[in-house]
């Protein structure tokens, strides 16, 4: 019997050393470590995105609009397309929301209206008249 316990303890110790998931208290999810390898990642800048989807997927297209203030029709080439399931899309949404919230707390509200960004205070002056 003592030999059995010793073998179980040795197995637990060796699993812990090898990074295997060890027993957790009831109700807790095991901690899983994910190691990312970004040595071959391709980084790209995008100032345009389009989100579409199907009942099974969310599709996000990214591209560079070389003339974002143009008043005429433009052809924009899609550079990258990311296809996500809705679960992953929701997790991405939550992560982006948290990131933007932290940024705005540190640096102020991000103004999406281009006219207000180009002429800061112009809208305030117009509203006062």
C-alpha positions in Angstrom: 0.0 0.0 0.0 2.8 2.5 0.9 4.5 1.6 -2.4 1.3 2.5 -4.3 1.2 6.0 -2.6 4.8 6.6 -3.3 4.3 5.8 -7.0 1.3 8.1 -7.3 3.3 10.9 -5.6 6.2 10.3 -7.9 3.9 10.4 -10.9 2.4 13.7 -9.8 5.8 15.2 -9.3 7.1 14.1 -12.7 3.9 15.4 -14.4 4.4 18.8 -12.6 8.0 18.9 -13.9 6.9 18.1 -17.4 4.3 20.9 -17.4 1.3 18.5 -17.4 -1.9 19.8 -15.9 -2.0 19.0 -12.2 -5.0 18.4 -10.0 -6.9 21.6 -9.1 -9.4 22.3 -6.3 -13.0 21.5 -7.2 -14.6 24.2 -9.3 -11.4 25.7 -10.6 -10.3 25.5 -14.2 -6.7 24.3 -14.7 -4.1 26.9 -15.6 -2.9 26.3 -19.1 0.2 28.1 -20.3 0.3 29.1 -24.0 3.7 30.0 -25.5 3.5 32.2 -28.6 6.2 32.0 -31.3 6.2 35.3 -33.2 9.4 34.8 -35.1 7.7 34.5 -38.5 4.8 36.9 -37.9 3.9 39.3 -40.7 3.0 42.7 -39.4 0.8 45.0 -41.5 -0.7 48.5 -41.0 -4.4 49.0 -41.8 -6.5 52.2 -41.8 -9.6 50.5 -43.3 -11.5 47.4 -42.2 -14.8 45.8 -43.2 -16.7 43.3 -41.0 -19.1 40.8 -42.6 -20.2 37.4 -41.6 -22.3 34.3 -42.0 -24.3 32.4 -39.4 -21.1 30.4 -38.7 -18.3 33.0 -39.1 -17.2 36.6 -38.7 -15.1 37.8 -41.6 -12.8 40.9 -41.1 -11.0 42.3 -44.1 -8.1 44.8 -43.6 -6.5 47.1 -46.1 -4.7 50.3 -46.6 -6.6 53.2 -48.0 -3.9 55.5 -49.5 -6.3 58.4 -49.8 -8.9 58.2 -46.9 -10.2 61.7 -47.4 -11.0 61.4 -51.1 -14.4 62.5 -52.1 -14.5 60.3 -55.2 -15.0 56.6 -55.7 -12.0 54.4 -54.8 -10.9 50.8 -55.4 -9.2 49.4 -52.3 -7.4 46.1 -52.4 -8.0 43.8 -49.4 -4.6 42.9 -47.9 -5.6 40.6 -45.1 -8.7 38.6 -44.2 -9.3 37.1 -40.8 -12.1 34.5 -40.4 -13.2 33.9 -36.9 -15.9 31.8 -35.3 -18.4 33.8 -33.2 -16.9 32.7 -29.9 -13.4 34.0 -30.9 -14.9 37.1 -32.3 -16.6 37.9 -29.0 -13.4 37.3 -27.1 -11.6 39.6 -29.6 -14.3 42.2 -29.1 -13.9 42.1 -25.3 -10.1 42.4 -25.6 -10.3 45.3 -28.0 -12.9 47.1 -25.8 -10.7 46.8 -22.8 -7.7 48.0 -24.7 -9.5 51.1 -26.0 -11.0 51.8 -22.6 -7.5 51.8 -21.0 -6.1 54.0 -23.8 -8.9 56.5 -23.3 -8.4 56.6 -19.6 -4.7 57.4 -20.1 -4.8 59.7 -23.1 -8.4 61.0 -23.5 -11.4 60.1 -25.7 -10.6 58.9 -29.2 -12.5 61.2 -31.6 -13.9 59.2 -34.5 -15.3 62.3 -36.3 -12.6 63.3 -38.8 -13.8 66.9 -39.0 -13.5 67.4 -35.3 -10.0 65.9 -35.3 -8.9 68.1 -38.2 -10.1 71.3 -36.6 -10.1 70.8 -32.8 -12.4 73.3 -31.1 -14.2 74.2 -34.3 -17.3 72.2 -33.4 -17.3 73.8 -29.9 -17.2 77.3 -31.3 -20.0 76.5 -33.8 -22.1 75.1 -30.9 -21.6 78.3 -28.8 -23.1 80.5 -31.6 
